[in-house]
Amino acid sequence: MFKKASGRRCVTVSEGESANESEQRRSRCLILGCGSLGFAVARELKSRGFDVHVVDIDETRLELLKQEGFSTLACDIREENTAKKLTRQNCDFDVIFILSNSAETNRLALLNIKKEFSDAYVVVRATDAKEKEELEGLGADVVLFPLDIITEAAVRQVEKIKTEKRMKRLIRTIKSIGENRKYGIVVHDNPDPDAIASALALRYIMKENGICADILYGGIIGHQVNRAFVNLLGIEMRRIESDVLREYSKFALIDATVPGSNNSLPAGTKVSIIIDHHPASNDVDAEFYDREELGATSTILTKYLRWLNLPVDKVLATALLYGIKTDTNGFKRNAHPEDFIAAAFLYPRVDRELLDQIETPPVSAETVNIIGKAIQNRKIRHSYLISNVGFIANRDALAQAADYLLNLEGVTVAIVIGMNDENIYVSGRSKDIRVNLGEAFRQAFDKIGSAGGHSTTAAAQIPLGLFSGVKEKDTLIKLAEDAITKRFLAVIGVDDGGEG
Ligand SMILES: [Mn+2]
């Protein structure tokens, strides 16, 4: 009979017990052969809350184990009778480990165990690679070959050293700026939560190393969700205006790779640190450069914080998790296993209430007006909806209007056009799987402006210079709409014959 150190009874799952109840009880593990390896495994499993039972022939060793709270049984694991004894006690085990250091002992133990516990999940230790096949043939579910495991651990050590080196280089680069000098952490223009959260994390890493930095951005923070993000989390950022850049000795470029391309650093600026997750074709020259094609730059920075062992407070955790969520569109777009790992780390540290507030901020009156105009001015050709809202102050409202209009019954593509004194802006959304909207936008608008996007979302910007001769506002709006509609429908292959 198993000797119970804790006085707990060997509870059995009877046939009448529901599957749910049996799942709720602690997982029960049996260890046959408790030398140094068996002992290490037994201890680890017990520390993780498993119910661990040990069978070994050495009674003095078992006495020690019993004192540590294990259930023990003194038997020779090679004997058929041992497995029979275990069945008689009506214990069933979720996992059975056979871990002695003798190949022959393990082989016999496996044979006996499989006779009595045909359904049990059995893990067996092999002493050399050749035994693996034989043990599997005898019904072992997993064959552990210690050499393999050590080799793997060695490889992991190499990875760890690579990571450590990378972090050392980052810190060395940060510190190389010297005393009383400031880093400018530049994010792309009209920054999104991923860029801002990543910059926030890098600023924190710099601060922990005694270096001051500011987060710098160009353009505007337009979308109300992004404004809510910055305001609610109290993130301080500086807008890049004429002389601002002169105050900084070195620059870090975050969530972007090339100075001057969608960011307000002058092209050709020497950048000290570049961290990005976008695919890059250019050669990059920086003291520290890290580009991994993950779902978000926030994932890369979360890894840094973990590697550097820096505590992550609520604000930073909330910012980074929200950055990952938005860039992966709620883990639905370009999400990589590492994004999930980072999110799992951040999740328990997040301020849920704050996150809720960020995700559902009040919509500004202007945005409501623009959505209203977009609904009113909509024109539908086949399943394509095109709407011109005229002059706007906040171009992010266009994308929100397009999002909204895509919900209309029968509409598969929604395009919303707006303009300010400098540009015409076009925002598109598609749920038509036959259309790659980003590609269509590039074909239609790249020659007269800039355009880009993915298969379901796209945007374009066309300088008003094209229409510089037109003075009358209403005429301008009409001309712009006609030109854009024509170009887009031509690319899509729909004839612009009026309302459908
Ligand atoms: Mn990003």
Residues whose N, C-alpha, C, O or C-beta is under 5 A from the ligand:
A	BS01	MN	D194 A195 D255 A296 T297 D327
